[in-house]
């Protein structure tokens, strides 16, 4: 199937810049439902832990029916298939979280980082914004093209994690000055390569900014037994092509 000029342009942009903006990928009605459900989960988890919770992990399990509607978004599906191919899975064990960027600066981790170490199973991160995201309230910041920088085989030091902190590696010295904020509207989705250096901006307002962070990848054609507990097929099929 040949690509349209628009699809080719977007593919070119993602491959070179490492990110792609999808305007109004989710309806205002679905945004409102997600935001309401996340507020309920946030309150329950905060009360249970007796401290403020900024990241709500395993959020898919709290509202699977709403996430299914997100996955059905024609705009999101088209761009994921354009980037990843016809067989796409939602990754439950990476990201799968709602994030509340608040004005409490002690609770904001504004450090440039990658989401993965190596492209062993490349991940495309999708940030769905449930509030308008501006420079003032902590828009996502990216370094365009940084997904093409060399890899460093060291995990995050503090806290531990699966990606790479830019400021822990001299190989990336001086690049933080090239970071750009990406303002978004409620219902917009920012897709970016898991190797793109990015961070959340500092929220300088009194109101929290809510977003949902999801991870997608191509279905692994060399995996004879897909782990459906940790991934969900959202487009195409599981297709095994190994030589047994």
N, C-alpha and C positions, 0 to 999 in steps of 0.2 A: 504494500500500500504506500503510495507516494504521499509525502507531507505537503500541506499547503504552505504558502509563503509565510503566513503568520506562525505556523507551527515550527517551521525551520528557523525563523528569527528567534523564537523563544528558546528553542533548543540550543542555538548558537549562544544566546545570552547566558543560559544556565551553565553551559560547558566552560565558557570563558570567565564569567563574572562569579559563578558559584551560587547564584541565588536568582529567584524569580518571584515577582509580585503577582498575586491573583486577586483582582478587585472583585468585591462582593461575591465571594464564592459560596457564602452561606446566607440564608435569608434572615431578615431582622427577627422574625418569629422564632427561628431555631436558635439564634444568638440569645434571645431573651430566656428561652427554656434552659439552655445550657448554663447561662449565668445564674439563674435561680437555683438550679440543682447544685451547682458548685458552691454557692453561698450556704446551702444547707449542709453539704458535706464539710465545708470549712468550719462551720459553727460546731458541728458534732465532733470533729477531730480536735479542734482547739479545746473544747470542754473536756474531752477525754484525756488529752495530754497536759492540760492546765498551763499551756503556754501558746504563744502565737505560732500558727503554722502557716508558712508562706508557700510551700510546695505540697500539693496533694497528689501523691503517687498512686498508681493503679486506678486512675480516675475512670478508665473505661468500664470497669466492673461496677461502678456506681451509677452508670447511666448508659448501658449498652444500646438501648433503643434510640437514644439521641445520637450516639456516635455512628450508628448505622445510617442515620440520615445524613450525617456529615460525609460519610464515605460515598453516599449516593450522589453527592454534588457533581453535576456534569462538568463544571469548570475544574474542580479538583481532580477528578478522574482523568480528564483529558490531558492535563499537564503531567500527572504521574505516569500515565501510559506513554506519553511523549518522551519522558526522561528515562523511565525504567523498563519500558517494553510492555507487552500485553498482559503478563502475569505478575501481579503486584500483591504483596502482603503487608498488612499492618503489624508492626512489631510491638508486642505487649511487654517485653522485658528491656526495652530502652525507651526513654521518655515516658509516654503514657502518664501524663501528669497535667494538672492545672496549676498555674502559677499566679500568685497575687503579688504584684510589684507595688509595695506600699511606700509611703513617705518616710518610714523608719529606716534611715540610712545604715544603721547597724545591722539591718536584716537584708541588705541587698549585696549580692555578690557580683560586682561589676569588674570582672576580670575576663579578658579575651581568652577564648579557649576553643578547642575542637571537640566534637562529640564522640569521635572515635580515634583510635591510634593509627590504624591502617585500613585500607579499603578491602579487608578480607571479606566482609559482607557489607558493602557500601550502604550507608543509611542516608536517606533523604529526610531531613527534618522539616516538619510542617508546623508553623506557629499560626494558630487561629486566634485572632484578636476579638475579644468580646466587648472591649471598650476602644474608643479612639486612642491611638498610640502616637504620642508627640514627643518632641525633644524634651519638653517640660516634664512629662510624666513617665519618662523612661523608655523611649522607643528602643527597639532592638538595634544594636550597632554591629556592623559587619566590616571586614576588610576585603573588598572585592578582589577576586582572583587568588586569595590566599589558600584556597583548596589545592592549588598547584605547587605550593611550597614543599620542600623536602620533609620527610617524616623523621621523627625522633622517637626512638623506641623506649621511652621512659613513661611510666604511668604517672598520673597526678599524685603529688606528694601529700598535700593537705588542702581539702579533704581528699580521700582516695576516690577514684572514679575511672571511667573508661576512656577519657579523652586526653587532651594535652593542654596545660596552661602555658600560654605564650610567654609570660614573664618569668618562667622557670628555665627558659632555654635561650642562651645567648645567640643561637643560630637565627633567631627572629628579631634581633635587636633593631630598634628604630622603626619597626613596621606599625607600631600602635598609633603613630601620628597619621596614618593613612585611613583610620577607621571612619566610617560614615554612618550616621543614623538613618534608619529607614522608617519614616512615619507611615502609619497605616490607619485605616478606618475600621470601625466595628464591622465584622463580617468578612474582612480581607484575610487572606492567607499568605504568609511568606514561606516559600519553599527554599531550602538551601542545602547544599552538599554538607554531609556530616564532617567533612574535613575543612570546611570554611571557618576561619577564626571569627568569632562573634561573642557578644555579651549582651546582657540586659543593661539599659541605661539607668541612671539614678532618677528616681521619682521625686521631683521637687515640689509636688503639689500635696494637698491634704487627702486626695481621693485615691483609692487603690486602682490599679490597672490590671484587669484579669485577662489571661490568655490560656489557651490549651495547646500543649506541646505534644506532637505525635511523631512517630517514626515509621517510615515506609522503606521497603527495599524490593528488589526483584525476587520472585520465587526462585529458590535454589534448584537449578536443573540437575545437580549432582547429589541431591538429597533424596534417597529412596524412601525415607520414612519421615516426612515433615512433622515437626512438633507443633501440633495445633493448639497446645496449651499456651505456647509462647508466641504464636503468630496466627493471624487471621487472614485468609484469602479474601481480597476485596475486588479483584479483577482477574479475569482469565481462569487459569487452572494450575494445579500442581503438575508439572510435567517433568518426569524423570528421563534423563538422557545419558546416564552413565553407561560405561562399558563393563558389564559384569562377566 
